[in-house]
Amino acid sequence: MSKQTQAIVEIKINNQSYKISCENGEQDHIKKLSQIINEEVEGLVSSLGQIGDNRLLLMASLIIADRIYSKQNYSNKIDDNEYGSLLEIIKKATKRIELVADKLV
């Protein structure tokens, strides 16, 4: 059994750099995941403004978790025709989360 070495990857979320430790070889995967998070944060910033990194990361995490949860619950039940409807549901849920977030500000 070979022991994997640790690597450091630098990611950027909301124009803030973070150094993350990961297994050697996982750097590209971590960067792709961070891009997904950053896209959500940028969307929130464009609609809500800079409301603080903690709040932005929390809200982005909730949106991403909601999408994953919805996909897991519906992945075995939908066909290609229903996929568009599912996307609309996700968009509506995201809007509701953003409206609630507006009230928190």
Long-range contacts (C-beta under 8 A, 24 or more apart in sequence): 11-38, 12-38, 13-37, 13-38, 13-41, 13-53, 13-57, 14-38, 14-41, 14-42, 14-45, 14-50, 14-53, 14-56, 14-57, 16-53, 36-64, 37-61, 37-64, 40-64, 44-98, 44-101, 47-98, 48-98, 48-101, 48-102, 48-105, 51-101, 51-105, 55-101, 55-104, 59-97, 59-101, 62-97, 63-94, 63-97, 66-90, 66-93, 66-94, 66-97
